[in-house]
Amino acid sequence: MILLHHLRIGRSLFTVWQLEELGIEYDLKVYHRHPETFLAPVELKAVHPLGKSPVIEDGDLILSESSSITTYLLEKFDTQNKFSPSRDDIANWANFTQWLHYPEGSVFCPLLVKMLLLRSNEPHITLTPYSERETALHLSHIANQLGDNEYIMGENFTAADFGVTYVVSLAKRLGLLDSYGSLNDYLERNLARPAFKQAVEKAVE
Ligand SMILES: N[C@@H](CCC(=O)N[C@@H](CS)C(=O)NCC(=O)O)C(=O)O
């Protein structure tokens, strides 16, 4: 059975959501952040040298990085291609992988900078313009890709929506969604999914 090392509070909730959507049996091991440093506890370093979450264990396999965990779960459990396109249309599949990796690869960094700036409560000569420019670029890019569609790949929910929902939810928490109506709707739609609610019930105390 898959064991997910789940750190409160953070992106591993979105891995719990995936496990729920895919109907996979799993166990959760819950960790809490240090109340002052907000860092993960050292016990997570015994699981994986980076000491970050999510990490899954599946037999002898220990796997970190949200998007590679998603890829693994799809390869192993999404045999009917319910959440990912088939590779028969290689261009469509490649486009899907682009959206699968984009949230962690490109969007998270400027959001993190924004979060740290909000915590420091002071503008910074280079970081403030960087985070303003880049967050606007990426939120507009996501909104353009969505267009009138409900999901990031079009009419159907796919695994690419897990990571995109995560970064859009973080943008919302940082107060960045006011002028992005379609992203607010997208977020509401995805967080209302029964599997997300189930994940919250199991993984949020
Ligand atoms: N790129 C990694 C990022 C993992 C990561 O930074 N996780 C955060 C939680 S959202 C963490 O464990 N932070 C605690 C720490 O750095 O001590 C992924 O996609 O999983």
The ligand as an SDF file (V2000), in Angstrom:
LIG
                    3D

 20 19  0  0  0  0  0  0  0  0999 V2000
    9.3240   20.7650   -5.5970 N   0  0  0  0  0  0  0  0  0  0  0  0
    8.8470   20.0360   -4.4570 C   0  0  0  0  0  0  0  0  0  0  0  0
    8.6790   21.0090   -3.3000 C   0  0  0  0  0  0  0  0  0  0  0  0
    8.5270   20.3070   -1.9580 C   0  0  0  0  0  0  0  0  0  0  0  0
    8.3810   21.3330   -0.8270 C   0  0  0  0  0  0  0  0  0  0  0  0
    9.0730   22.3700   -0.7900 O   0  0  0  0  0  0  0  0  0  0  0  0
    7.4850   21.0440    0.1090 N   0  0  0  0  0  0  0  0  0  0  0  0
    7.2350   21.9420    1.2180 C   0  0  0  0  0  0  0  0  0  0  0  0
    5.7820   21.8130    1.6400 C   0  0  0  0  0  0  0  0  0  0  0  0
    4.6600   22.6380    0.6070 S   0  0  0  0  0  0  0  0  0  0  0  0
    8.0430   21.5310    2.4270 C   0  0  0  0  0  0  0  0  0  0  0  0
    8.1840   20.3490    2.6770 O   0  0  0  0  0  0  0  0  0  0  0  0
    8.4970   22.5030    3.2140 N   0  0  0  0  0  0  0  0  0  0  0  0
    9.0850   22.2810    4.5000 C   0  0  0  0  0  0  0  0  0  0  0  0
   10.5290   22.6510    4.5780 C   0  0  0  0  0  0  0  0  0  0  0  0
   11.0940   23.1540    3.6010 O   0  0  0  0  0  0  0  0  0  0  0  0
   11.1050   22.4240    5.6600 O   0  0  0  0  0  0  0  0  0  0  0  0
    7.5660   19.2950   -4.8240 C   0  0  0  0  0  0  0  0  0  0  0  0
    7.0140   19.5750   -5.8970 O   0  0  0  0  0  0  0  0  0  0  0  0
    7.1080   18.4010   -4.0950 O   0  0  0  0  0  0  0  0  0  0  0  0
  1  2  1  0
  2  3  1  0
  2 18  1  0
  3  4  1  0
  4  5  1  0
  5  6  2  0
  5  7  1  0
  7  8  1  0
  8  9  1  0
  8 11  1  0
  9 10  1  0
 11 12  2  0
 11 13  1  0
 13 14  1  0
 14 15  1  0
 15 16  2  0
 15 17  1  0
 18 19  2  0
 18 20  1  0
M  END
$$$$
